[in-house]
C-alpha cells in the first residue's frame, strides 16, 4: 500500500473550519498543487469552508505561481494570519 496520496486526496481530508499552515517564501517552496486542489474541491463541493490559514510569508504571486490565489474564494477562507504579503508579481 502506497504511503503517498495526491493533492486532491489530501484536500479531501481537510474539514470545515480547519487551521491550515502554508509555508513558503512567496513562490519559493510554494505548495501550489495543494492549494490548487483545495480551491478545486471548494469549487466542486463547497468544502472545506471557513478555513483559517497561517502564512509566514504569503504563498505565490511569483513567476506564474498562483499560490493563495487558488484559495482566495468567498466562503473558503474565514481568517488569514500572515507575517508579510508580497507587493505584487516579481516578473
KADAFEN-V111465 format. One record per helix or strand of 2 or more residues. SS is the DSSP state (hx for helix, st for strand). FROM is the first residue (numbers start at 1). TO is the last residue. If there is no record, write none. Layout:
[[SS,FROM,TO] [SS,FROM,TO]]
This chain:
[[hx,7,12] [st,19,21] [st,25,26] [hx,32,45] [st,51,55] [hx,67,70] [st,77,82]]
